[in-house]
Every structure is written in C-alpha cells, then in structure tokens.
Amino acid sequence: MKSDLDKQIEKHVRDKEFKMYFDRAEAKRKIAQEIVLLRKAQHVSQAQLAKEINTSQQVISRLESPRDKRMPSLDLLDRVARALKRKLVISLQS
C-alpha cells in the first residue's frame, strides 16, 4: 500500500520541472549518504577527512547533509574520493 507521500510524488513527478528538482535532490542525497558510509567504514572523522583534502570540517558536514541543497563540485567529489581511496565515476543514464 502506497503512502500519501508516495502518491503525491507519483502525481507530481510527471511535471518536468518538479521531476528535475526531485531528481537533483535525490542525487544529492545519494552522494551524501555514500560519503558518510565510506567515511565511517574507514573510521575517519569529518575533521580528518577535511584536513586530508585541505578544506574545513564544515564543508564536509554540508557535503554529508542531504538537506543542504548545494551540489558539490566535481573537484571536491574527486578529492573526497581519492582521500577515501576510491575513484570518482560519473554516469549519464536514461
């Protein structure tokens, strides 16, 4: 059984502008979630990661926050990936 929220999303996702913003927010949420999981799995604090990539802990905090609407730059994502011993991969999907 679908929740009221799921029903509303299904209804509005047909609108191209809504879908664009919805997809962008979902991408940001996934980025934030993946970075948090990788960082914690490696037992690295936000401050340690920040120092490794020459930025502030606040930048890492914002990056990991799904509520922050700013999309991180590719440069920042690449530096984070390298610090966490990962490779940044970008994909265009249909």
FIMARGU-289784 format. One record per residue (C-alpha): residue in one letter; x, y, z. Coordinates in steps of 0.25 Angstrom, whole numbers, plus 5000, padded with zeros to 4 digits. Layout:
{type:A; xx:X; yy:Y; zz:Z}
...
This chain:
{type:M; xx:5000; yy:5000; zz:5000}
{type:K; xx:5006; yy:5014; zz:4996}
{type:S; xx:5007; yy:5025; zz:5006}
{type:D; xx:5001; yy:5038; zz:5003}
{type:L; xx:5015; yy:5044; zz:5001}
{type:D; xx:5017; yy:5033; zz:4990}
{type:K; xx:5004; yy:5036; zz:4983}
{type:Q; xx:5007; yy:5051; zz:4983}
{type:I; xx:5021; yy:5049; zz:4977}
{type:E; xx:5016; yy:5040; zz:4967}
{type:K; xx:5006; yy:5050; zz:4963}
{type:H; xx:5016; yy:5062; zz:4962}
{type:V; xx:5027; yy:5054; zz:4956}
{type:R; xx:5020; yy:5055; zz:4943}
{type:D; xx:5023; yy:5070; zz:4943}
{type:K; xx:5036; yy:5072; zz:4936}
{type:E; xx:5041; yy:5084; zz:4945}
{type:F; xx:5037; yy:5076; zz:4958}
{type:K; xx:5044; yy:5064; zz:4953}
{type:M; xx:5057; yy:5071; zz:4950}
{type:Y; xx:5057; yy:5077; zz:4964}
{type:F; xx:5053; yy:5064; zz:4970}
{type:D; xx:5064; yy:5056; zz:4963}
{type:R; xx:5074; yy:5066; zz:4967}
{type:A; xx:5071; yy:5065; zz:4981}
{type:E; xx:5071; yy:5050; zz:4980}
{type:A; xx:5085; yy:5050; zz:4974}
{type:K; xx:5090; yy:5060; zz:4985}
{type:R; xx:5084; yy:5050; zz:4996}
{type:K; xx:5091; yy:5038; zz:4990}
{type:I; xx:5104; yy:5046; zz:4989}
{type:A; xx:5103; yy:5050; zz:5004}
{type:Q; xx:5099; yy:5036; zz:5008}
{type:E; xx:5110; yy:5029; zz:5001}
{type:I; xx:5121; yy:5039; zz:5006}
{type:V; xx:5116; yy:5037; zz:5020}
{type:L; xx:5116; yy:5022; zz:5019}
{type:L; xx:5130; yy:5021; zz:5013}
{type:R; xx:5136; yy:5031; zz:5023}
{type:K; xx:5130; yy:5023; zz:5035}
{type:A; xx:5134; yy:5010; zz:5029}
{type:Q; xx:5149; yy:5015; zz:5029}
{type:H; xx:5147; yy:5021; zz:5043}
{type:V; xx:5151; yy:5035; zz:5038}
{type:S; xx:5145; yy:5047; zz:5045}
{type:Q; xx:5139; yy:5059; zz:5037}
{type:A; xx:5151; yy:5067; zz:5043}
{type:Q; xx:5161; yy:5057; zz:5038}
{type:L; xx:5155; yy:5056; zz:5024}
{type:A; xx:5155; yy:5071; zz:5023}
{type:K; xx:5169; yy:5072; zz:5027}
{type:E; xx:5173; yy:5061; zz:5017}
{type:I; xx:5166; yy:5069; zz:5005}
{type:N; xx:5170; yy:5083; zz:5010}
{type:T; xx:5157; yy:5088; zz:5014}
{type:S; xx:5149; yy:5091; zz:5027}
{type:Q; xx:5140; yy:5081; zz:5035}
{type:Q; xx:5128; yy:5090; zz:5032}
{type:V; xx:5130; yy:5087; zz:5017}
{type:I; xx:5130; yy:5072; zz:5020}
{type:S; xx:5118; yy:5074; zz:5029}
{type:R; xx:5110; yy:5081; zz:5018}
{type:L; xx:5114; yy:5071; zz:5007}
{type:E; xx:5109; yy:5060; zz:5016}
{type:S; xx:5096; yy:5067; zz:5019}
{type:P; xx:5084; yy:5063; zz:5010}
{type:R; xx:5077; yy:5076; zz:5014}
{type:D; xx:5088; yy:5084; zz:5008}
{type:K; xx:5083; yy:5088; zz:4994}
{type:R; xx:5097; yy:5092; zz:4988}
{type:M; xx:5102; yy:5081; zz:4979}
{type:P; xx:5117; yy:5079; zz:4981}
{type:S; xx:5127; yy:5082; zz:4971}
{type:L; xx:5134; yy:5070; zz:4963}
{type:D; xx:5147; yy:5075; zz:4968}
{type:L; xx:5142; yy:5074; zz:4983}
{type:L; xx:5136; yy:5060; zz:4980}
{type:D; xx:5149; yy:5055; zz:4973}
{type:R; xx:5157; yy:5060; zz:4985}
{type:V; xx:5148; yy:5053; zz:4995}
{type:A; xx:5148; yy:5040; zz:4986}
{type:R; xx:5163; yy:5040; zz:4986}
{type:A; xx:5164; yy:5042; zz:5001}
{type:L; xx:5155; yy:5031; zz:5003}
{type:K; xx:5163; yy:5022; zz:4993}
{type:R; xx:5152; yy:5022; zz:4983}
{type:K; xx:5151; yy:5026; zz:4969}
{type:L; xx:5140; yy:5036; zz:4965}
{type:V; xx:5131; yy:5031; zz:4954}
{type:I; xx:5121; yy:5039; zz:4947}
{type:S; xx:5110; yy:5033; zz:4938}
{type:L; xx:5099; yy:5038; zz:4929}
{type:Q; xx:5087; yy:5029; zz:4930}
{type:S; xx:5074; yy:5029; zz:4923}
